[in-house]
Amino acid sequence: MEQRNFTLEVLTPTFLGDAGQSAAWRSPPIKAQLRRWWRVAAFAQGVRLPELRLLEGRLFGDAAGNHGEKSKVRLRLTPGKGLWGDRHDSSWQQSVKKSQLRMANGLPADGYLGYGRVKTKGATESALPAGEKASIRLAWPAKHEGAAFMDNALGLFHRLGSLGGRNRNGWGACHLADPPGLDLTDFSRPWEAALEESWIHAIGCDSKGLLLWQTTAAYESWEGALRRLGEVRKWLCREADGPRPLLSSPVTGQAQRGLDRNARIPNTLQLKVVRDDQQKYRGQIVHLPCRPEAALWQALPASDRRDYPRLWQSAHSFLDQQSDLKRVDA
């Protein structure tokens, strides 16, 4: 058996919890993130559908079919404070009350990056606090099919992964102590080609390099980095204008033509707070391009499908024009 022991820290408040929506560490979401990045690592090595689905099911488990497949990946989670079960921590809201998340327009960033207007949405306000840590023990069969991609999956999880609700919007940012090293360019694909797939499988790239940006400013706290991400997302949505729901849907007060009100288009432009070697915080944005799943894609008007690449080209251009954002090479 291959074994890895590491410490997982969340750099921003993490909306991760149990069925009662009380903040608590749980191992299934962590394993789900590992599966997600394992797919990216496998794709980079030339594994394609449907072989990838078969390998994933054999390694991580699969409930499909008559018998199912038990996971070969074992994960043991020990919270740093030794706490299990229900927890309730709303300390992240103090950052809102003290204006630490207040953007230039006077609105708090959580209105764009958190659970929307938390109270009107009816979502939980409970979160694991920033800086919370847990010890992880991971084991898998060394010779099993697909096992060779596990270390790269861990490295991608560290560089790009987040946990919990709204984890694509900067919350639940994950940081591993002593993560496996990797070159992110090994997991990239030209973004136009990546749009041919309906699942996240690679980091987008163009003639300028990876579609990965970080703030040039280094902040003393996670609030500063998250506040800037909120401002970028706000202006990015404004730039998108009419096709805005194609960035991610649903959008409050807007409906996308051809889609029913329950349709969901996940955001493939993912925001995260990272910590540098000087223990300062930076905002990070990465595009993991893919198109909406088949049923939604076909339900969209032909004009929207045709303009979809142009929407992302405009988004990339907007991010490149921000003086306080820079491309990350690897």
C-alpha positions in Angstrom: 0.0 0.0 0.0 1.1 3.5 -0.8 0.6 5.9 2.2 0.7 9.6 2.6 0.3 11.7 5.7 -0.2 15.4 5.5 -1.8 18.4 7.2 -4.7 20.1 5.5 -5.5 23.7 6.4 -8.3 25.8 5.1 -7.2 29.4 4.4 -10.7 30.9 4.2 -14.0 30.1 6.0 -15.3 26.8 4.8 -19.0 26.0 4.5 -18.5 22.3 5.1 -20.9 20.4 7.4 -23.3 17.7 8.1 -27.0 17.1 7.1 -28.0 19.7 9.7 -25.7 22.3 8.0 -23.6 22.6 11.1 -19.9 23.3 10.3 -17.9 20.1 10.8 -15.0 18.3 9.2 -16.0 15.4 7.0 -13.9 13.0 4.9 -16.3 12.4 1.9 -15.9 15.9 0.4 -12.1 15.6 0.7 -12.2 12.3 -1.2 -14.5 13.8 -3.8 -12.0 16.6 -4.4 -9.2 14.0 -4.8 -11.4 12.2 -7.4 -11.9 15.4 -9.2 -8.2 16.2 -9.5 -7.4 12.6 -10.2 -9.4 12.9 -13.4 -7.4 15.9 -14.5 -4.1 14.0 -13.7 -5.4 11.0 -15.6 -6.4 13.1 -18.6 -2.9 14.6 -18.8 -1.5 11.1 -19.2 -3.7 10.4 -22.2 -6.6 8.5 -20.4 -9.9 9.3 -22.1 -13.5 8.5 -21.6 -14.9 5.9 -21.2 -11.7 4.2 -20.0 -11.3 7.0 -17.4 -14.7 6.3 -15.9 -13.8 2.6 -15.5 -10.5 3.3 -13.9 -12.0 5.9 -11.5 -14.7 3.5 -10.4 -12.2 0.7 -9.8 -10.0 2.9 -7.7 -12.4 5.3 -5.9 -15.5 3.1 -5.9 -18.6 3.0 -8.0 -22.2 2.6 -7.1 -23.3 1.8 -10.6 -24.4 -1.7 -11.8 -25.7 -4.6 -9.8 -22.8 -5.0 -7.4 -21.0 -1.7 -7.2 -17.3 -1.3 -6.5 -15.8 -0.6 -3.1 -13.2 2.2 -2.9 -9.6 1.2 -2.8 -8.6 4.6 -1.5 -8.6 4.9 2.3 -8.8 8.2 4.0 -8.6 8.9 7.8 -9.3 12.4 9.0 -8.4 13.8 12.4 -9.4 17.4 13.1 -6.5 19.4 14.6 -8.6 20.3 17.7 -9.8 16.7 18.1 -13.4 17.7 17.5 -16.0 15.7 15.7 -19.8 16.2 15.2 -21.7 19.4 15.2 -19.8 22.7 15.2 -21.2 26.2 14.8 -18.8 29.0 13.9 -20.0 32.3 12.4 -16.8 34.3 13.2 -16.4 34.9 9.4 -19.3 37.3 9.7 -17.3 39.5 11.9 -15.2 40.3 8.9 -18.3 41.6 7.2 -19.4 43.6 10.2 -16.0 45.2 10.6 -15.9 46.1 6.9 -12.9 43.8 6.3 -14.8 42.4 3.3 -16.1 45.8 2.2 -15.4 46.4 -1.5 -14.8 49.8 -3.2 -18.5 50.1 -4.0 -19.4 49.8 -0.3 -20.9 46.3 -0.6 -19.4 43.3 1.2 -17.6 40.7 -1.0 -19.6 37.8 0.5 -22.6 39.2 -1.5 -20.9 38.1 -4.6 -18.7 35.2 -3.4 -20.5 33.7 -0.4 -24.0 32.4 -0.3 -25.4 35.4 -2.1 -27.4 37.5 0.3 -27.1 34.9 3.1 -30.3 35.6 4.9 -32.5 35.9 1.9 -31.1 32.7 0.4 -31.8 30.8 3.7 -28.3 29.2 3.7 -26.4 28.3 6.8 -24.0 30.9 8.2 -22.0 28.2 10.0 -18.4 27.6 8.7 -15.1 26.1 9.7 -13.0 29.1 10.5 -10.0 30.2 8.4 -6.8 28.5 9.8 -8.6 25.3 10.9 -6.4 22.2 10.3 -6.8 18.5 10.1 -4.4 15.6 9.8 -5.0 13.3 6.8 -3.8 9.7 6.4 -4.3 8.4 2.9 -3.6 4.9 1.6 -4.2 3.1 -1.7 -2.9 0.0 -3.5 0.4 0.9 -5.1 0.0 -1.4 -8.1 -3.7 -0.7 -8.8 -4.8 0.8 -12.1 -4.8 4.5 -11.9 -2.8 4.6 -8.7 0.1 6.3 -10.4 -1.9 9.5 -10.8 -2.6 9.9 -7.0 0.4 12.1 -6.2 -0.4 14.5 -9.0 -4.0 14.6 -7.8 -2.7 15.7 -4.4 -0.5 18.4 -5.9 -3.4 19.7 -8.0 -5.7 19.6 -4.9 -3.1 21.8 -3.1 -2.7 24.3 -6.0 -6.3 24.6 -7.1 -8.6 22.8 -4.7 -11.2 24.0 -2.3 -13.9 22.5 -0.1 -17.5 23.1 0.8 -20.2 25.4 -0.4 -19.3 28.1 -2.9 -15.8 26.5 -3.1 -15.5 27.8 -6.7 -15.8 31.4 -5.3 -12.9 31.6 -2.9 -14.3 29.9 0.2 -12.8 26.7 1.6 -9.4 27.3 0.1 -7.2 24.3 0.8 -3.5 24.3 1.7 -1.4 21.2 2.2 1.8 21.2 4.2 4.7 19.8 2.0 2.5 19.0 -1.0 3.9 17.0 -4.0 5.6 19.2 -6.5 4.3 19.5 -10.0 4.4 21.8 -13.1 0.8 23.0 -13.9 1.6 23.3 -17.6 1.7 19.5 -17.7 -2.1 19.5 -17.0 -3.0 22.3 -19.5 -4.9 22.2 -22.8 -5.8 25.0 -25.3 -9.0 26.4 -24.0 -10.9 26.3 -27.3 -10.2 22.5 -27.6 -11.2 22.0 -23.9 -14.6 23.5 -24.6 -15.4 20.4 -26.7 -15.7 18.4 -23.4 -18.6 18.8 -21.0 -16.5 18.0 -17.8 -13.5 19.6 -16.1 -10.4 17.8 -17.3 -7.6 20.4 -17.8 -6.3 23.9 -17.0 -6.9 26.2 -19.9 -4.1 27.8 -21.8 -3.6 30.2 -24.7 -0.8 31.8 -26.6 0.2 33.7 -23.5 0.4 30.7 -21.3 -1.8 29.2 -18.5 -5.2 30.8 -17.9 -4.1 31.3 -14.3 -3.9 34.6 -12.6 -2.8 35.8 -9.1 -3.0 39.2 -7.5 0.2 41.2 -7.6 -0.6 42.5 -4.1 0.1 40.2 -1.2 -2.4 40.7 1.7 -1.8 40.3 5.4 -5.1 38.4 5.8 -7.5 36.2 3.8 -10.1 39.0 3.9 -8.0 41.3 1.7 -7.4 38.6 -0.9 -11.1 37.6 -0.9 -12.2 41.2 -1.1 -10.2 41.7 -4.3 -11.6 38.5 -5.8 -15.1 39.8 -5.1 -14.4 43.0 -6.9 -12.9 41.1 -9.9 -15.9 38.8 -10.1 -18.3 41.7 -9.9 -16.7 43.5 -12.8 -16.3 40.4 -14.8 -20.0 39.7 -14.6 -20.7 43.3 -15.6 -18.4 42.9 -18.6 -20.3 39.7 -19.6 -23.6 41.7 -19.8 -26.3 39.8 -21.7 -24.6 36.4 -21.8 -23.9 36.6 -18.1 -25.8 33.5 -17.2 -23.5 31.4 -19.5 -20.6 32.2 -17.0 -22.6 30.4 -14.3 -26.3 29.9 -13.8 -28.7 30.7 -12.2 -28.3 34.4 -11.8 -30.5 36.4 -9.5 -33.1 38.2 -11.6 -31.9 36.8 -14.9 -33.0 33.7 -16.8 -31.0 32.1 -19.6 -33.0 31.5 -22.8 -33.8 27.9 -23.5 -33.1 26.7 -19.9 -35.7 26.0 -17.2 -35.4 27.7 -13.9 -33.8 24.7 -12.2 -31.0 24.4 -14.7 -27.5 24.8 -13.3 -24.3 25.8 -15.2 -21.3 25.6 -12.8 -18.7 28.3 -12.9 -15.6 27.1 -14.6 -13.7 30.2 -13.7 -12.6 29.3 -10.2 -11.4 31.6 -7.5 -9.1 30.7 -4.6 -7.1 32.3 -1.9 -3.5 31.0 -1.7 -0.6 31.7 0.7 2.9 32.4 -0.5 6.3 31.6 1.0 6.2 34.8 3.0 2.9 33.7 4.6 1.0 36.4 2.7 -2.3 35.9 1.0 -3.1 36.3 -2.7 -6.2 36.0 -4.8 -6.0 33.4 -7.5 -8.2 32.8 -10.6 -8.0 29.8 -12.9 -10.1 28.8 -15.9 -10.9 25.1 -16.2 -12.7 25.3 -19.5 -15.6 23.0 -20.5 -19.0 23.5 -21.9 -22.3 22.8 -20.1 -23.4 19.2 -20.0 -25.1 17.8 -23.1 -28.8 18.3 -22.3 -28.2 21.9 -21.2 -25.9 22.6 -24.2 -28.5 21.4 -26.7 -31.2 23.4 -24.9 -29.4 26.7 -25.5 -30.2 28.7 -28.6 -27.7 28.1 -31.5 -26.6 31.7 -31.2 -25.5 31.2 -27.6 -23.6 28.0 -28.4 -21.9 29.9 -31.2 -21.0 32.9 -29.0 -19.9 30.8 -26.0 -16.1 30.8 -27.0 -16.3 34.6 -27.6 -17.6 35.1 -24.0 -14.6 33.3 -22.5 -12.2 35.1 -24.9 -13.6 38.4 -23.5 -13.3 37.2 -19.9 -9.6 36.2 -20.5 -8.9 39.6 -22.0 -10.6 41.4 -19.1 -8.4 39.6 -16.6 -5.3 40.3 -18.6 -6.1 44.0 -18.5 -6.3 44.2 -14.7 -3.1 46.0 -13.6 -3.0 44.1 -10.3 -3.4 40.6 -11.8 -0.5 38.7 -13.4 -0.3 35.3 -15.2 1.3 32.4 -13.3 3.7 30.4 -15.4 3.6 27.0 -13.7 
